[in-house]
Amino acid sequence: MEEIFHETGKRNEHSSTASRQLVDTFLDLVRIDGIAGKEREVASYLERRLAALGLEWHMDRAGESFGGDCGNLVARLAGNADAPPILLGAHMDTVAPTRGLTVVHKDGRISSDGTTILGADDRAGIAIVLGVLSALVEERRPHGPIEVAFTVSEERGMHGAKALDIGALAARMGFLFDSSAACGGFVVEAPGAIAFRIVVHGLAAHAAVAPEKGVHAIQIAARAIASLPLGRLDDTGMLNVGSVHGGGAINVVPDTVEITGETRSADPMALERQIGLVRDAFERCAAEAGGSVEISLTHKYNGFRLGPDAPVVRAAARAIEGAGFELKMLGYPGGSDANVLNQRGLPTVNLGIGTQDVHSPHESMPIQSLVDGVRIGLAIVEGISRGRPEEHG
């Protein structure tokens, strides 16, 4: 842990102090209860830290778009080198429960006592970004202009990223610290997602006296669901039925049942094909039985694919390899703020920070992964500052 900010094998005399500060920052953050929509206390902590580093910052009005108690926190660090501006980011919210967290710090790993989650997703990402900023400012390392976005309500649907004023950013590429991949891996492909709600209409009848007069809505739904290829379809594709609700009395042929589910794919055409399978299955089974269906779709977010020659991918890959980590470009089946930023025209990768068992009582954060995350972040910033501008788009 003492060699957190080394250059070409030479130990930085401030390494041990920086390591302790990084861990302390992470512990400060996880002890704040700040679930999606309730991030105000987290933002207040970050405002103090950013101000202490001399960064300009402001809070936008993203929270107003979904009923949250604060907006995204956007900060800027002026460059001291001729390099293109970049965006560093992480999200402020966690899933529940984090209230009453008891931290367990053992064998180089930080976890909860199992009664709550730890909230490393994405307080670890925030700590890493602050660690990068601290090193740049305090050690006067070379860097171009850096913009920082600490977003809100990522876990509830990337609401903060969707409301972020992209037009006000100068950044040409973005680097998020929010993937559970090991340090050295980063996400270049992630799926878009469409949620579906289907109401099957049958015909009620007495299940004992005249069942033949009824049209069994649950049976229609069961046949349609059974015909679907549920589960993983490829690296980033899936199809799932998540809930089935319907029926009433046990002696009545049910006339209504509601089904909800979701399908994902990084390929827009595949995503549409998968929704087509769902639609065809339910319409066919309903027609065969004499029933009908209502189908409503919600496009949650778009997918993205970044090729190896994309400037943001090249910058991340060169920095990771140059820092001595094993490089892995990943397809990941989950969504993140990177989906939204890529969709909105800011090429963005999601960097692995080594969180483990996220969203569960077994969640933990290896201290070495915090250290490595900062090393990779610094390598990216400094690599871009040394590169030729034309290499970065």
C-alpha positions in Angstrom: 0.0 0.0 0.0 3.0 2.3 0.5 3.7 2.5 -3.2 0.4 4.1 -4.3 1.7 7.0 -6.4 5.0 5.6 -7.7 6.6 6.6 -11.0 8.8 4.1 -12.9 9.4 2.2 -9.6 10.5 5.3 -7.6 8.7 5.6 -4.4 7.0 8.9 -3.8 7.7 10.2 -0.3 4.1 11.1 0.1 2.8 7.7 -0.8 2.0 6.4 2.7 0.2 9.5 3.7 -1.8 9.5 0.4 -2.8 5.9 1.0 -4.1 6.6 4.4 -6.0 9.6 3.2 -7.5 7.6 0.4 -8.8 4.9 2.8 -10.1 7.6 5.2 -11.9 9.3 2.4 -13.6 6.0 1.4 -14.6 5.4 5.1 -16.0 8.9 5.4 -18.1 8.3 2.3 -19.5 4.9 3.1 -20.6 6.1 6.5 -22.9 8.6 4.9 -26.4 7.3 4.2 -27.2 8.5 0.7 -29.4 6.3 -1.3 -30.8 7.3 -4.7 -32.7 10.6 -4.4 -31.2 11.3 -1.0 -27.7 12.4 -1.8 -27.6 15.8 -0.2 -25.3 14.9 2.6 -22.9 13.2 0.2 -22.9 16.3 -1.9 -22.1 18.5 1.1 -19.1 16.4 1.9 -17.9 16.6 -1.7 -18.4 20.4 -1.8 -16.0 20.8 1.2 -13.4 18.5 -0.4 -13.5 20.2 -3.8 -13.3 23.6 -2.2 -10.3 22.5 -0.1 -8.6 21.5 -3.4 -9.3 24.8 -5.0 -11.7 23.5 -7.6 -14.6 25.5 -9.0 -17.9 23.6 -8.6 -21.6 24.1 -8.9 -24.7 22.0 -8.4 -27.2 21.6 -11.2 -31.0 21.1 -10.9 -31.1 17.5 -11.9 -32.9 16.5 -8.7 -35.9 18.5 -9.7 -36.5 16.2 -12.7 -37.2 13.1 -10.5 -37.9 14.5 -7.0 -34.4 14.1 -5.5 -33.0 16.3 -2.8 -30.0 17.6 -4.8 -28.5 17.8 -8.2 -25.3 16.6 -9.9 -22.1 18.2 -8.6 -20.0 19.4 -11.4 -16.4 20.7 -10.8 -13.6 22.0 -13.0 -9.8 21.9 -12.5 -7.9 24.2 -14.8 -5.1 22.5 -16.8 -1.4 23.2 -16.5 -0.5 21.4 -19.7 -1.6 21.6 -23.4 -4.0 18.7 -23.5 -7.6 18.1 -24.4 -10.2 18.4 -21.6 -11.6 15.2 -20.1 -14.4 14.2 -17.8 -13.9 12.1 -14.6 -17.0 10.8 -13.0 -18.7 8.6 -10.3 -22.2 8.5 -8.9 -23.2 9.7 -5.4 -26.1 7.4 -4.6 -26.1 3.8 -3.4 -28.8 1.2 -3.1 -30.4 0.4 0.3 -29.7 -0.4 3.1 -26.7 1.6 4.3 -28.2 3.3 7.3 -26.5 2.1 10.5 -23.5 0.7 8.7 -20.8 -0.9 10.9 -17.5 -1.0 9.1 -15.3 -4.0 9.3 -11.7 -3.4 8.3 -9.7 -6.7 8.2 -7.0 -8.3 6.1 -6.7 -5.4 3.7 -10.4 -5.4 2.9 -13.2 -3.1 4.0 -16.7 -4.5 4.4 -19.9 -4.2 6.5 -20.8 -6.4 9.4 -23.4 -8.1 7.1 -26.5 -6.2 8.5 -26.3 -3.6 5.7 -24.5 -3.3 2.4 -21.2 -1.4 2.3 -22.1 1.1 -0.5 -18.8 0.7 -2.3 -20.8 1.1 -5.5 -20.0 3.9 -6.0 -18.4 5.5 -3.0 -15.2 3.7 -4.0 -15.4 5.5 -7.4 -15.8 8.9 -5.7 -12.9 8.2 -3.4 -10.7 7.3 -6.4 -11.7 10.5 -8.3 -10.9 12.6 -5.2 -7.6 10.7 -4.9 -6.7 11.5 -8.4 -7.6 15.2 -8.0 -5.6 15.4 -4.7 -2.5 14.0 -6.3 -2.8 16.3 -9.3 -3.2 19.4 -7.2 -0.9 18.7 -4.3 1.9 17.2 -6.3 1.5 19.6 -9.3 1.4 16.8 -11.8 0.9 17.7 -15.5 -2.7 17.6 -16.7 -5.1 19.2 -19.1 -8.4 20.7 -18.1 -10.4 18.3 -16.0 -14.1 18.3 -15.5 -15.7 16.2 -12.8 -19.3 15.0 -12.6 -20.6 13.4 -9.4 -24.1 12.3 -10.5 -27.3 11.5 -8.6 -29.7 8.6 -8.8 -27.7 6.4 -11.1 -29.0 3.3 -9.3 -32.6 4.3 -10.0 -32.2 4.8 -13.8 -29.3 7.2 -14.4 -31.5 10.2 -13.8 -28.6 12.5 -13.0 -26.7 11.6 -16.1 -29.8 12.1 -18.2 -30.2 15.6 -16.8 -26.6 16.6 -17.0 -25.9 19.7 -19.2 -23.6 18.0 -21.7 -23.5 21.2 -23.8 -21.8 23.0 -21.0 -18.9 20.5 -20.8 -15.7 21.0 -22.7 -14.6 17.4 -22.3 -14.0 15.3 -25.4 -14.0 12.0 -23.6 -15.2 10.6 -20.3 -13.8 8.1 -17.7 -16.2 6.7 -15.1 -15.1 4.8 -12.0 -18.1 2.5 -11.5 -17.4 -1.0 -12.8 -17.0 -4.0 -10.5 -14.4 -5.4 -12.9 -10.8 -5.8 -11.6 -8.5 -2.8 -12.0 -7.2 -2.9 -15.5 -10.5 -3.9 -17.0 -12.9 -1.4 -18.5 -16.3 -1.5 -20.2 -16.5 -0.7 -23.9 -19.8 -2.4 -24.6 -23.0 -2.4 -22.5 -26.6 -3.1 -23.5 -29.6 -0.9 -24.0 -32.7 -2.0 -22.1 -36.4 -2.1 -22.8 -38.9 -2.9 -20.0 -42.3 -4.3 -21.0 -45.7 -4.5 -19.3 -48.2 -6.9 -20.8 -51.8 -7.3 -19.7 -53.5 -10.5 -20.9 -57.3 -10.4 -21.2 -59.3 -13.6 -21.1 -62.9 -14.2 -20.0 -64.1 -15.0 -16.6 -66.3 -18.1 -15.9 -67.2 -20.5 -13.1 -64.2 -22.8 -12.9 -66.4 -25.8 -11.9 -69.8 -25.2 -13.5 -68.8 -23.8 -16.9 -65.0 -23.7 -17.4 -65.4 -24.1 -21.1 -67.1 -20.7 -21.3 -64.0 -19.0 -19.9 -60.8 -17.9 -21.5 -57.9 -18.5 -19.0 -55.7 -15.4 -19.0 -53.0 -17.1 -16.8 -52.8 -20.1 -19.1 -52.3 -17.8 -22.0 -49.5 -16.0 -20.2 -47.9 -19.3 -19.1 -47.8 -20.6 -22.7 -46.3 -17.4 -24.0 -43.7 -17.2 -21.2 -42.8 -20.9 -21.8 -42.1 -20.2 -25.4 -39.6 -17.4 -24.8 -35.8 -17.8 -24.6 -35.4 -16.5 -21.1 -32.0 -15.9 -19.6 -28.7 -14.8 -21.1 -28.7 -14.5 -24.8 -25.1 -13.4 -25.3 -22.4 -11.3 -23.5 -24.7 -8.3 -23.0 -28.1 -9.7 -24.1 -30.8 -11.1 -21.8 -34.5 -11.6 -21.6 -36.4 -11.9 -18.3 -39.9 -12.1 -17.0 -39.8 -10.5 -13.6 -43.4 -10.6 -12.2 -46.8 -12.2 -12.9 -49.9 -10.9 -11.2 -53.5 -11.9 -11.8 -56.5 -14.0 -11.0 -58.7 -13.9 -7.9 -60.9 -16.6 -6.5 -59.8 -20.2 -6.9 -63.2 -21.2 -8.5 -63.1 -18.5 -11.2 -61.4 -18.8 -14.6 -59.1 -15.7 -14.4 -59.8 -13.0 -16.9 -56.8 -10.8 -16.4 -53.1 -11.2 -15.7 -50.3 -8.7 -15.8 -46.7 -9.6 -16.7 -43.6 -7.3 -16.4 -40.1 -8.0 -17.7 -37.1 -6.6 -19.4 -34.8 -7.3 -22.3 -31.3 -6.0 -23.0 -28.7 -6.0 -25.8 -25.9 -3.7 -27.0 -27.1 -4.3 -30.5 -30.2 -2.1 -31.3 -31.4 -4.5 -33.9 -31.1 -7.5 -31.6 -32.9 -5.5 -28.9 -35.8 -4.9 -31.3 -35.8 -8.6 -32.3 -36.1 -9.6 -28.7 -39.0 -7.3 -28.1 -40.5 -8.8 -31.2 -40.3 -12.3 -29.8 -42.1 -11.1 -26.7 -44.8 -9.4 -28.6 -45.3 -12.3 -31.1 -45.5 -14.9 -28.3 -48.2 -13.1 -26.3 -50.2 -12.1 -29.3 -50.1 -15.6 -30.8 -51.0 -17.4 -27.6 -53.8 -14.9 -26.9 -55.3 -15.2 -30.3 -55.2 -19.0 -30.2 -57.2 -19.0 -27.0 -59.6 -16.3 -27.9 -58.1 -13.6 -25.6 -56.3 -10.4 -26.2 -53.2 -8.5 -25.0 -52.2 -4.9 -24.3 -48.4 -4.3 -24.5 -46.6 -1.2 -23.3 -42.8 -0.6 -23.6 -40.4 1.7 -21.8 -37.1 2.4 -23.4 -34.9 2.7 -20.3 -31.6 3.5 -21.9 -29.5 2.9 -25.1 -26.6 0.6 -25.4 -23.1 1.5 -26.6 -20.1 -0.1 -28.3 -16.7 1.6 -28.5 -14.2 0.2 -30.9 -10.5 -0.3 -30.1 -9.6 2.7 -32.2 -11.9 5.1 -30.4 -9.7 7.8 -28.7 -11.2 7.2 -25.3 -10.5 3.5 -25.6 -6.9 4.1 -26.8 -6.2 6.5 -23.9 -7.5 4.1 -21.3 -5.7 1.1 -22.8 -2.3 2.8 -23.1 -2.5 4.1 -19.6 -3.5 0.7 -18.1 -0.8 -1.1 -19.8 1.7 1.6 -19.1 0.9 1.4 -15.4 1.6 -2.4 -15.4 -2.0 -3.7 -15.2 -3.5 -6.5 -17.3 -5.7 -4.9 -19.9 -9.2 -6.2 -20.5 -11.8 -4.5 -22.7 -15.1 -5.8 -21.5 -18.7 -6.3 -22.5 -20.9 -5.9 -19.4 -24.6 -6.8 -19.2 -25.5 -3.9 -16.9 -26.2 -0.3 -17.5 -24.4 2.8 -16.0 -24.0 6.5 -16.6 -21.7 5.6 -19.4 -24.7 4.4 -21.4 -26.3 7.8 -21.1 -23.1 9.8 -21.8 -22.3 7.8 -24.9 -25.9 8.1 -26.1 -25.6 11.9 -25.6 -22.5 12.2 -27.6 -19.6 12.0 -25.0 -17.5 8.9 -25.7 -17.1 7.4 -22.2 -15.6 4.2 -20.8 -16.4 2.7 -17.4 -13.3 1.7 -15.5 -13.0 -1.4 -13.3 -12.4 -0.5 -9.6 -12.5 -4.0 -8.1 -15.6 -3.7 -5.9 -16.8 -7.2 -4.9 -20.3 -8.6 -4.3 -21.9 -5.2 -4.7 -25.5 -4.6 -3.6 -25.3 -7.5 -1.1 -24.5 -7.8 2.6 -21.3 -9.5 1.5 -20.0 -6.5 -0.4 -16.4 -5.6 0.2 -13.7 -3.3 -1.1 -10.0 -4.4 -1.2 -7.8 -1.5 -0.2 -5.4 -2.3 -2.9 -8.1 -1.8 -5.5 -8.6 1.8 -4.2 -4.9 2.3 -4.6 -4.8 0.8 -8.0 -7.8 2.8 -9.1 -6.0 6.0 -8.3 -2.9 4.8 -10.1 -4.9 4.1 -13.3 -6.7 7.4 -13.1 -3.4 9.3 -12.8 -1.9 7.3 -15.6 -4.9 8.2 -17.9 -4.7 11.9 -17.0 -0.9 12.1 -17.4 -0.9 9.9 -20.6 -3.4 12.3 -22.2 -1.3 15.3 -21.1 1.8 13.8 -22.8 0.0 12.7 -26.0 -0.4 14.5 -29.3 -3.8 16.3 -29.4 -4.7 14.7 -32.7 -4.6 11.3 -31.0 -7.5 12.3 -28.8 -10.0 13.3 -31.4 
